[in-house]
Amino acid sequence: MDLRCRKTGCKYNCDLTCMAKSVSINKKFICETYEEDKYKEKDFSSLIFSDTPPKIADYRHLKDICLRCDAKCLFSKQNKCIANGITINSALTPDTPKCITFMKP
């Protein structure tokens, strides 16, 4: 599983990739693992439109990550995400780290 995150102000975000050992998505598709780091740039769009685009970490296949998902989603089976990867967005939800990989079952 590959975990991409556009919440650049999160302490687990490294080059737009989530480095948390476990991730939990609640019923409203919100990432409960998100923890703000006041020293990191929070606005992803400012990184995109700068003269130096953001560095994006290489694909990481995480076999043993615990990805709990309580949402009613096509990829949620017995409260575990079975998608190949997920993305947490910031542009659509600037104040809330929401999973945008969500699909209605």
Backbone torsions as a table, in degrees:
resi	resn	phi	psi	omega
1	MET	NA	140.1	178.1
2	ASP	-112.7	129.7	-178.0
3	LEU	-113.3	107.9	177.8
4	ARG	-102.4	139.9	-177.7
5	CYS	-139.7	126.4	177.4
6	ARG	-96.6	6.3	175.7
7	LYS	-86.0	79.8	-173.1
8	THR	-65.7	-13.8	177.9
9	GLY	-87.4	2.9	-179.6
10	CYS	-82.5	142.0	-178.9
11	LYS	-65.6	-20.7	179.9
12	TYR	-90.8	-5.8	-177.3
13	ASN	-81.6	125.5	175.9
14	CYS	-134.7	109.0	-179.7
15	ASP	54.2	46.1	177.0
16	LEU	66.2	22.6	176.5
17	THR	-125.5	138.7	179.0
18	CYS	-81.0	129.0	-179.2
19	MET	-108.0	10.2	179.4
20	ALA	-67.2	149.1	179.8
21	LYS	-78.4	-23.7	175.0
22	SER	-146.9	151.1	-178.1
23	VAL	-132.6	141.6	178.9
24	SER	-128.7	123.9	177.6
25	ILE	-109.5	127.6	-177.0
26	ASN	-88.0	-175.8	-176.2
27	LYS	-62.4	-22.4	179.8
28	LYS	-98.8	18.7	176.7
29	PHE	69.1	17.6	-177.9
30	ILE	-92.5	134.9	177.8
31	CYS	-76.6	112.4	-179.2
32	GLU	-83.3	-8.4	179.5
33	THR	-80.6	-21.4	-178.5
34	TYR	-52.0	129.7	174.1
35	GLU	-135.1	120.7	-177.5
36	GLU	-68.6	137.8	174.0
37	ASP	-114.0	110.1	-173.7
38	LYS	-65.1	-11.5	-179.3
39	TYR	-94.9	-4.1	-179.1
40	LYS	-99.5	153.1	175.4
41	GLU	-66.0	126.2	-176.2
42	LYS	-94.2	-22.4	-173.4
43	ASP	-97.2	101.9	-179.9
44	PHE	-59.3	-38.6	-177.1
45	SER	-63.1	-33.1	178.7
46	SER	-67.2	-27.7	177.0
47	LEU	-73.2	-38.6	-178.1
48	ILE	-66.5	-41.7	-174.7
49	PHE	-92.5	15.3	177.6
50	SER	-88.9	171.6	178.4
51	ASP	-68.9	-24.2	177.5
52	THR	-117.5	104.0	-177.9
53	PRO	-63.0	156.8	-177.0
54	PRO	-66.1	145.6	174.9
55	LYS	-76.6	137.3	179.0
56	ILE	-114.9	125.9	-178.8
57	ALA	-64.1	150.7	175.8
58	ASP	-62.7	158.7	176.9
59	TYR	-58.2	131.4	175.7
60	ARG	-120.4	121.7	175.9
61	HIS	-91.7	112.9	-177.8
62	LEU	-101.9	104.4	-178.1
63	LYS	-76.5	-36.2	-170.3
64	ASP	-104.6	14.0	-178.6
65	ILE	-72.2	142.0	176.7
66	CYS	-94.0	108.0	179.8
67	LEU	-116.1	95.1	179.9
68	ARG	-83.4	134.2	178.2
69	CYS	-136.5	116.5	179.2
70	ASP	-97.6	2.4	-179.3
71	ALA	-77.1	153.5	173.3
72	LYS	-82.6	91.4	-172.3
73	CYS	-132.3	150.9	177.6
74	LEU	-57.2	-32.5	-176.2
75	PHE	-91.4	-0.7	-178.4
76	SER	-96.6	115.0	178.1
77	LYS	-124.1	118.3	-178.1
78	GLN	51.8	43.6	177.8
79	ASN	64.9	24.6	173.3
80	LYS	-127.3	140.6	179.6
81	CYS	-81.1	130.3	179.2
82	ILE	-110.7	10.9	178.1
83	ALA	-68.4	159.1	176.8
84	ASN	-70.5	-20.6	179.7
85	GLY	-177.2	162.5	176.6
86	ILE	-133.5	160.8	175.7
87	THR	-127.8	132.4	173.6
88	ILE	-101.8	125.6	-173.5
89	ASN	-101.5	156.7	174.1
90	SER	-122.7	-26.9	-175.7
91	ALA	-65.6	-43.5	-179.7
92	LEU	-77.3	-27.2	-177.5
93	THR	-134.0	75.8	-172.8
94	PRO	-60.8	-29.0	-178.3
95	ASP	-97.8	-12.2	-174.3
96	THR	-129.3	129.7	178.2
97	PRO	-80.9	93.6	-176.1
98	LYS	-102.7	144.3	175.4
99	CYS	-75.7	122.4	178.6
100	ILE	-101.4	6.8	174.5
101	THR	-83.0	-12.6	-178.8
102	PHE	-49.6	135.9	173.4
103	MET	-137.1	135.7	176.8
104	LYS	-63.0	139.6	178.8
105	PRO	-72.9	NA	NA
